[in-house]
Amino acid sequence: MDRIIAPYGYGPPGVGSPALASPSATVDSIPKTLGDYLRAFRRRWWVAFGVALTLAFLGTAYVLRQPSVFQAMAQVRIVPPEFNHALSVIVEHPANLNRDNTEQFVLDTMGQFGTKALITSVVREFEPADPVAAAALVNEVSSSLGTKRIPGTSTFVITVESQDQDRVAKVLNALIRKYEEETKLREVDKINNSKSAALKSLDRLRVDLKGIDDQIAKIIKVAPYFAPDGRNFVEEEYLNMRSLLLQKRVRFEDLAYEQNLAEMWPGLRERADQNDVAEGSLRDLQKSRTQIANELSYYQSTIRNHRNDPVVKSLRKRLGTLDLSIDQAELDEKTPAVADIGSMRLNRSLEEIKELERQVNKQKIEMQQSAPQFQQFLALRRQRDQLEHLITKTQENELRFESVSPTLSAPVVPLLSAVDPIAPIRPRRMMMIGLISVLSSLVGLGLVCGLEAMDRLVKVPEHLGPNLSLPLLGVVPRMRRLARMNRGGHLWTPAVPGTIEADAFRNLRASLIGSEPVDSPHVTILITSAKAGEGKSTTALNLAATCALSGERTILVDCDLRRPSLAAVFEADPALGLVDVLQGEMPWQRAVVPCTEIPGLSFLPSGHLAGVPIEILGSLELKQLITALARQYHRVILDGPAILGLADGRMLGRLADTTLLVVRSGANELSPLRRAKAMLDQSRIHLGGIVFNDLSEDLRNWSSYGSNSWESWALPTDGGGSGPARKLERKSATTTA
């Protein structure tokens, strides 16, 4: 059958079970798991409940004392002022009222909402007599006024908060109404200002026009050859004479050509002259000239820029041609028939050309001299035309403005008026109380977890795992203080053999048997602890009783010479014991006290300790005594002193086959346990394992029946009563526990 080395899964490396931790693990802090925090909550639930209840009460009181705040909400739309669309078909809008940037207008207009002056003017309607209340209301409205734009529109949601449920909606409606009126007045003022500016500009234009007219009149007075309509008589005369000169030259060339033909063919000349006389009589030419002159005069009076008109130019050219023809006809009538008509025409035409050239040059010089003054005159004429056009346009705009200005729309359009609120928006008492309750519970739970995180005491066997490389041989639950178990100040589990306390020591014995070598069983067992008060004497007493009940001859030796406590359990004489045996005053058989209830159990008390040096525990006599006891008994249980600060336990450990280290739950941190283990290792003492004592948390995971499990046990030999009486005693013991 395989040997059981570490019954609870803890053991040193290489022995047959996984180690609790590597030897280098020397951290002081205990790694906390979820189970540790759950056990801490079960242990300190009243702390979490008290903190949560206190904080919840204070928070609820604070929430209930908060004043109720009510909110009123309204909607307005900001649009640029517009005119009647029906009138826009008839007249054009004035240029000063066009809104090129609608978005900027909306932002600028809404930015003027909620000003201090606007709020103050509205508050005066509600608090006309109390300036203090009015100032408080102004501050309340100013601080709580909020505007939020609906995305993608020019509509704004306006909210106001107040503690007065009956007045908050009225204040908001009055504020919007006042804002609407002031915004409309501002737009009307802008229009009136634009109108005033336009009228002033019109007056200035008229003054400028009068000044230009005066300058033009002055120039015409000095230079009479300038017409008021912008004509230059000198220039026109020059152009007419130049045109006539060109016609004369053309006529001269024609006459020269005819003269050449006449010299070459005389008969052709006579026929040409006869045809001319026949076709162009003087009376017809004069009649045609009169008609053309009348047409030319008519067009010059009706056409404004007649100098560049093609009809006028054509009439002038025809008039010049007729003048030449008339002159030639008159000359033909006066010239004798016998004269050379061709030569006379050429000479006369040449003289006329020379005369015209002289006059054209004269007119050119005169025109060049008047050119600067004429340019100034033309510039004034252009300025006058521009001013006159601008004045006319302004007057037309003024007439249109007068027609459409009464139809101007309001820039602020209320969409939704505020109504009296039904319920406050804050504080949301139920939600806040629920939230405070949750937070208070979390604070209480966090406090418990924080205390557990700062707690470094070893409370469960799992805390030993990452720090000590020792097997866990047994777990002893917190023993109930039953009347039957109380014996000499110690708890005696053989009195209640069916409880989990008795089962814990049976498991401890089973672990000892499983951990000892087959060829060398552990006979001498030292029970010690890091510090005093961890239950090592009770552990040694019950372990010895369990071994004896199992059929092993067992002797319990009280080796704690500093604080002996086991003599009262066996009703032994405190004056006789181990010290007397070591001093040679009596044999050990005489000092041993047998147990009356358990035949296989014996006890060797410490004896009278007055004047006995502690060094006696390291004497040769003690070694010989333990060797003798090991020959007579199957188990020699030594109840030794604590390890830290004392050398007694280390000397006893050298004499024992193995040593068990008792660790009480919640009594030590890891540092004392590591120091005790280090001292035992330094003395080369064999550490068999750890006995975890007084476990109260997570006990269900260490017992199959739970902490309140009871089973029937055999009646004691001293006549403990009948079955019903014994059941009644069990019930009383349970109630006492």
C-alpha positions, 0 to 999 in steps of 0.5 A: 500500500502506498504511503501518504506523505502529504494528505492535504496536497502540501509537501516539500519538494521531492517527497511525493507532493507539490511544495507550498512554495520554493525556498526562496519565497520570502515575501511578507505579504500574503497573496489574497484570493477571492476566497480570502475576501469572501471569508473576510466579508463573512467575518466583518459583515457588520463593519460593511453593514454599519459603514453602508448604513451610516453613509446611506443615511447621511447621503439620503438626508443630504438629498432630501434637504436639497431644494427642488429645481424646476425647468421651463423649456421653449423653442424659437427660430432665428431667420434673417428679416425678409420682405413680402414675396408678392412685392418682390415681384414688382419692386427690387429689395434695397441693397442694404437689406440683403442677407448674404451670410444667414449663418452669421446672422443667426449666430450674431442674433442668438448671441444677444440673447440672455444679456444682463440688461435683457434679464434685468428688464424682464425681472422688473416685471416680477419683482418691482419693489424688492431689489434684493429679490430682483437681484437674486432672480436675475442671478438665478436666471442668468446662471441657469439660462441655457440655449441649445441649437437643433442640428441642421436648423436655425431653431434653438431650445431655450431652458431656464431653471428655478426653484419657483415652480409657478414663476419659471415658465412666466419668466421664460416667456416674458424673456423671449417676448422681450427679446423678440421685441428688441430684436425687431426694433434693432432691425427697424433701426438698421433700416431707418439708419440705412434710409437716413444714410441713403438720403444724406448720400442723395443730398451730397450727390445733388450738391456735387451735381450742382457744382459740376453744372456750375463748372460746365457753365463757366467753361461754356461761357469762356469757350462759346464753341462748346455746346452744352450737350458736349459738342465741339463746334471747332472740331465739327467744322474741321471734320466737315472741311476735311470731308469737303477737301477729300471730296474736292480732291476726288473731283479734281482727280475725276476732272483730270481724268476727263481732261486727259480723255478729252485731249485724246478723243475730243468728240467724247468730251463734247458728248460728255459735256452735253450729257452733263448739261442735259442730266444735271440742270442747275435747278434740279441740283439746287432742289436736291441740295435743299432736300438733303440739307433739310434731312441733315439738319433734322438728324443732327437735331434728333441724334445725340452723337450725330458726328459718328452716325453713318446716316449723317456722314452719308448725307454730308458726303452727298451734300458736298458732292451736290455743292461741287455739282452746283458750283460746276453748273454755275461755272458752266453757265458763266463760261463762254462756249469757246473757252476750254471748259476742261482746263477751267474746271481743273484750275478752279478745282485746284484753287478750291483745294488749296483754299480748303487746305489752308482753312483745314490747317487753320481749323486744325491749329484752333482745334489743337489749342482748344483740346485740353479745355475740351477734354476737361469739359468732356470729363465734367460731362461724364461726371455729370452723367454718372452723378445724374444716373446715380441720383436717378437710381437712388431715387428709384431705390428710395421709392421701392424702399418706401413700398416694401419696408412695411412688410419686413418680417420679424427675425425671432419667431417663437415656435413653442411657448414655455408651460408650467413644469409638473415635476422637478428635474433635480434632484432625482431623489429616488435615483440618487438615494438608490445610487447612494445606497449602492455606493455606500454598500461598495464603500463598506465592502471596499473597507472590508476588502481594504482591511483584509488586504492590509491584514497579514495574519495567517488565517487559513492554511492556504496562506502558508502555501506560497511561503513555507515549504512544509506539508500540512499534516492536520487542520484542527477546527475551532473547538467548541467550549462544551462542558464535557470537553473541558478538562483541566483548562484544556479541551479533551476530544475523547469525551466527544468522539463523534465530533469533527474536533476528534476527527481532526486529530484522527486525521493528524495521526493518519498524516503522521503515519503516512509521512514516516518512513516504513523502516523507521517510524516516528516514535518521539514527536515534539509538538511546538509553535513559533510563539506561546498561546497557539494551542500546542499543549492542547494539540499534544494532549489530544494527539496522544489520546488519539494514538492511545485510542488507536491501540498504540502505547503512548506517553505524553511528556510535559517538557514546557518548563516555563509554562507547564499546563497539562498536570491538571488534566491528569490530576497529577502531583505537580511536585513529582515529574520530569525534573525529579527524574532528570535530577536522579531523585526517582526513576521515571516509572514512578513519575509516570501517571496513567490515564484512567479513561484511556488505558494505553495513555500515560503522562509524565508531568514536568515536576517542581520547577523551583531552582531548576535550570532550563539547561536541563533540557539539553542534558544527557539524562533527558536524552537517555530518558527519551531513549528509554521511553521510546523503547517502552512506548509506541509514541512519545509525545513531547509538549515543548516550549515555543521556538522564538526567543527560546533555546528549549524547543531547539534542544528538544527537537534534536532529541525527537524523531520529528517535530510538528509546528502548531500554527493558530489561525489569525495569531501570527504573520508569516515572518514569525513562522519563517523565523521559527522554521529557519531556527529549526532548520539551522539546528538541523531539526526534522520538521514533519509538518504543520498543524493548523489550529483553531480554524474558523473560516472556510471550515466546510471545505475541510470537513464532510459534515460541517462544523455542527455535525454530531454523531452518536458515540459510545457511553462512557464506562463511568455510567453516563446515563441512559440514551434519552438522558444522553440525547438531552445532554447533547442538546444542552451542549449544542445550545452552550456551543 
